[in-house]
Amino acid sequence: MIIKGARQIGKTTSIRQFAKKNYKSLVELNFIRNPEYIQAFENTSNPKDIIMALSLVNPNFNFIPGKTLLFIDEIQKYPNAATSLKFFYEQHEYDVFIRF
């Protein structure tokens, strides 16, 4: 799902609340605040490899297949990450929301 809208209207808050009600785990990436997450997307588009790399960067992430929402914020700062999203869709293990 792609979330777009004006600044400061509650997009991120809405996503967090939605995740809290509908998922066991929320993994939130912000490519501006935490540019270290970008490296997980640099050499692969394979979701399993990306999940493993993100887990190494942040061991607190809890990826539960079918029960995790991956929320990527500020994805426009790293367009290569957007390419991998079609592979997440094909695998159907994790739902992905992106916010521009």
Steps between C-alpha positions, in 0.01 A plus 500: 500500500628846415415787735531856368367826628574843640753541778406461864151356455552172685606254227766331713281499810217339303729228368632425849147478642389277214799271556437481874143379439572263210853359536711335766808690388579835339841552345548866421781627277570867444770551239569859611512440875675162469698486173671179618188309391567590137788253483255209536357587157827573318606162363176306479130516429435168672270559799660221708845656454364846581329372815821329611707814436252721687503257793879526514485881500230503768464175699189644670298465179252215527408359159208257531383370161137593440487712817745783436444836336815645347460879493755685287507875547680745269552234232536772237850561638605154378309393187685166472312382808171556320602246235512223759139561606355301211690197631353550847158500334574178312615317816193601707685457832508863610268790428681820401383860539708782359462868578620778272 
